[in-house]
Amino acid sequence: MVRAIILVKSPKKLIAARLRKVTAVKDSFPTSGQFDAVAIIDVNELAEIKDITTQIQRISGVDRTETMVEVQ
């Protein structure tokens, strides 16, 4: 299992709720600071992270993302 945290920049106030609709997103919540929301994902293979990130980037209102992969 691979866990990643995706930081999302978006002017939309309810972006965290929209992120939760993506299948692999296990949790999502709004944040303050440079990014507006965080999505936590769990996938089986590292290569799947790109697909999930692409899905998130296609959500209306998402300006940009930054992904951090958990290292064990």
C-alpha positions as CSV (number, residue, x, y, z in Angstrom):
1,M,0.0,0.0,0.0
2,V,1.3,3.4,-0.9
3,R,0.0,6.6,0.8
4,A,0.3,10.0,-0.6
5,I,-0.8,13.5,0.5
6,I,-2.0,15.8,-2.3
7,L,-2.0,19.5,-1.5
8,V,-4.6,21.5,-3.5
9,K,-4.7,25.1,-4.4
10,S,-8.3,26.3,-5.2
11,P,-10.4,29.4,-4.7
12,K,-13.5,27.2,-4.3
13,K,-14.6,27.1,-0.6
14,L,-16.0,23.5,-0.8
15,I,-13.1,22.0,-2.7
16,A,-12.4,19.5,0.2
17,A,-15.9,18.0,-0.3
18,R,-15.3,17.6,-4.0
19,L,-12.0,15.9,-3.4
20,R,-13.8,13.2,-1.2
21,K,-15.7,12.1,-4.3
22,V,-12.5,10.8,-5.9
23,T,-12.5,7.1,-5.3
24,A,-9.0,6.7,-3.9
25,V,-9.3,9.7,-1.5
26,K,-9.5,8.4,2.0
27,D,-9.7,11.7,3.7
28,S,-9.8,15.4,2.7
29,F,-10.0,18.6,4.7
30,P,-9.6,22.3,4.2
31,T,-6.4,24.0,5.3
32,S,-5.0,27.5,5.8
33,G,-1.8,28.7,4.2
34,Q,-0.4,28.3,0.7
35,F,-2.8,25.4,-0.1
36,D,-6.5,25.3,0.4
37,A,-7.2,21.6,1.0
38,V,-5.4,18.3,1.5
39,A,-6.4,14.9,0.1
40,I,-5.0,11.7,1.6
41,I,-4.9,8.8,-0.8
42,D,-4.0,5.1,-0.5
43,V,-3.2,3.1,-3.6
44,N,-1.7,-0.3,-4.3
45,E,1.0,0.9,-6.8
46,L,3.1,4.0,-6.9
47,A,2.1,4.5,-10.6
48,E,-1.5,4.9,-9.6
49,I,-0.8,8.2,-7.9
50,K,-0.4,10.0,-11.2
51,D,-3.9,8.9,-12.3
52,I,-5.5,10.1,-9.1
53,T,-3.6,13.4,-9.3
54,T,-4.8,13.9,-12.8
55,Q,-8.4,13.3,-11.7
56,I,-8.0,15.9,-9.0
57,Q,-6.5,18.4,-11.4
58,R,-9.5,18.0,-13.6
59,I,-12.0,19.1,-10.9
60,S,-13.4,22.5,-11.7
61,G,-11.7,25.1,-9.6
62,V,-8.4,23.3,-8.9
63,D,-5.6,25.6,-9.8
64,R,-2.7,23.4,-8.9
65,T,-1.6,20.4,-6.8
66,E,1.6,19.2,-5.1
67,T,2.0,15.6,-4.1
68,M,4.0,14.1,-1.3
69,V,4.5,10.3,-1.1
70,E,5.0,8.7,2.3
71,V,8.4,7.2,2.6
72,Q,8.9,4.1,4.8
